[in-house]
């Protein structure tokens, strides 16, 4: 039962993590693709780019699912031009990490005259052997905003305040919730799900047993 709940949580988070292919990094404007969409979801455009290039995508499904199907006529364009067309009517942006295109939410613009207070939290996510875990999703609880760990397991995420709760999740590992201000750097160890079947819930300040 515990394993089923954990797997359901992972699927509900809708994480689609793809590891970048090895090789020399390319510039988005140097590679041409032909993407043809006829009222199809946004991620279909990403899929077509992947099939024609060495680029891979990392994104959270929930961030894409809110947008209406797209239509994009078939035409030879650079990956940069295609990305700009795909994202032009969204609140999404992209960044390039080696050959992985990371899709994230744009930062919200504060109201005019508002005092901006943003806290940057850095850290590293590892397994129980101390190995850095790449492509772990870090989200601010209750939002679709967050970050993804790099190949060494390192991350940097901006939160509204130190009371924000960060959720660290990766398929195959038990999710962990941490209060952003509990430490900086905020290092996290994810445990294999098969080791988490004894009804122990991981929280930011320790562990507790589930009630039967």
N, C-alpha and C positions, 0 to 999 in steps of 0.2 A: 504493500500500500504506500509506504514511504517513497519507494522508488518511482511508483506511478505518479505521485504528487510532484516529485522533483522534476521528472521528465515533462509533465504537463506545464510546469512553470517555465521551463526552458523553452518549450515550443510557443507558449503565449508571449514570451518576450520577442519572438520572431526574429532571432538573430541569424543573419546570413553572413558568415565570415569565410572569406576565401583568401588563402595565403598567396602572396605575390610570387610569380614565377621567377626563377633565377635568370640572370642575364643582364646586359647593359641597359640602364634606365633610358627611356625614350621621352621626348618632349611631346606633349599632347598635340601641338600644332604641326608636328612633323609626320604624323600618322593619319592617313585617310581611311574612312570607313563609309559604308552605305547602310544607313539605318532606315527601315521602312516600317512604320507603325500605322495600323488602321484600327483606331479605338482599342488600343491595347494598353496594359498597365505600364507604368514608368519603368519597372524593373526589366521589362522585355527589351527596352532600349539598351539598358546596361548589358543584358545578355547578348544582344547582337554585337555590341562593341567588343565584348570578351571573345566571342567566336571568331572575330576578324583580326584580333591583335594579341599582344602579350600582356595587355593590361588586365588586371583583376579588380573586382569591386568589393568593398567592405561597407555594409550598411545595416541598419535596423529595419526590418520589414514594416514595423508599425509606423515608421516615419513616412513610408512610401504609400501605404494602403489608403491614406486619407485623400489622395488625389484622384481626380477623374481620369478615365482612359484617355490616351493621347493619340493624335493622328499626326504623322510626320511623313511627308512624301519622300520616296526614295530619291536620294541625290548624293553624289560623292562630296563629302565634307571632311574636314579635319576632326579629330576626336574633340578638340577644344570647342570648335563651332557646334558640334553635335551636343556636347554636354550643356553648353549655354542655351541651346534651343530646348533641350529636355527639361531644364531646371528653371526656365525663365518665368514661369507662372507659379513657382513654388516658393516656400520659405527655406529651401535647402541650398547648401553650398557644397563645394568639393575641395579636397586638398590631395596632393600627390605624395605618396610615400614609396620611394623606389618605383616599382611598377604597379602599386596598388592605389586605386582611386578611392578615397575615403569620403563617403557622403554623410554630412551632418547638418543639423539645423543651424540656420544663421542666428547669431546673437540678437536678442530682442533689443530694439532701440529704446532707451529710457525716455519717459516723458520730459518735455522741455522744462528745464529748471530743476529737474530731479537730481539729487545727490547720488552719484554712482559709487556703490561700494561692492566690489567684487573680490572674492577670495580665490586665489589660485592654489590648488592642492596638487602636490606632486607625490609620486611614489612608485613602487614596483610590485607587481603581482607575480608570485611564484607558486610552484607546487610544493608538496611536502619534502621533496628532496632539494629544494632551493633553486630549481631551474626556472628561469624566466618564462612566463606564459604569454605568447603573442596572441593578439586578436581577442583579448578578453574585453567584454563590453562593460563600461562603467557608466551608469545612468544616475541622474539625480532623481531620487524616488518621487513618483507622482508626475514625472515629465518624460518627454522623449529626448531630452537634452543630455549630452554626455560626451564620452570619448572612448577611444579604443587603444589598447596597449600596443606598443611597437614590438618588433621581433625579440627584444631583450626583456619584454614584460614591463617596460617603463611607461608611465602615463603622466599627463598633465591635464587637469580639468578645472574650469572656472565655475564657482558656485556662488549663489547670492550671499550666503553668510556661512559661518562656521557651524551652525546648527543643521545645515542641510544633511540629508542622509544619502550616502552613495551606495548603490547596489552593484556588486561585482558578480558577473555571471558568465558562464561558458559551458556549452554543452559537454556533459561528461563529468562536470564538477558541481559540488554543492554551492549554491549562491551564498554570498556573504553581504551583510549590510553593516556599514560603518558610518559613524557620525564624522562629518568632514573635519571638524575641529579637534578630534581626539588626538591627532598627531600630524606633524608635517616635517619630513615626508611621511606619508601614510602608506606603509607597506602591508600587503595582504597575502595570506597563504590560502589557496583554494585546495580543498580536500576532494579526492576522488569520491564520486557518489557511492561507489560500492563500499566505501569505508564509513558512509554516513547513514547506514540502514538501522542504527541502534536508537532511532528516535531522538537524536540530539539535534537541537536547533542552534545554529551558529549565529551569534549576535555580536555587536561591536564591542561589548564590554565583557564577554565571557561566553559560557555555554549554559544551557539549562535543559532538563529532560522534559520531553513532551508528556502531557497527561494521557493516560490510557483511556 
